[in-house]
């Protein structure tokens, strides 16, 4: 049995209660998922993509100015707040995607994902969108090289907007239902 499938005792919580947790089952001995265990909720990988789609819909309805962080007053503050939520959710989802992929690689699951393939692929897709905008003349920055360098940094930060849903679909297709345990057992 691989080391990740062995039952491992959990530390006592604030009330001195300990629980036995099996990674293979992905749940506590009494059938509950361990608190804070994001790996048991892989559908959350799609959250950055859904948030990005919602933001795109808002920008289409209201106009892209709603995300203008340089705007004065509450409008600019709201834009910073909205985009901060997207960045935080994306960074969180990227970290969870990486953790989930490593957990799968420690098991004998049928699928052994490489997390960097997904994260760098997501960043490449976002960067490609910006390159197309430059090429078609939709945007024309005064200094294109620093503009693209900044785009790559932002794309790496927001990689899970694209990578999360792609990873989730592949995970579900390969291992079964979306909420299946990490080992792919149902």
Secondary structure, DSSP 8 states (H G I E B T S, - for coil): --GGGSEEE----TTS---EEETTTTEETTS---TT-GGG-GGGGGHHHHHHHHHHHHHHHH-GGGG-TTSSHHHHHHHHHHHHHHHHHHHHHHHHHHHHHHHHHTTT-S----HHHHHHHHHHHHHHHHHHHHHHTS---SSHHHHHHHHHHHHHHTTHHHHHHHHHHHHHHHHSSTT--TTS--
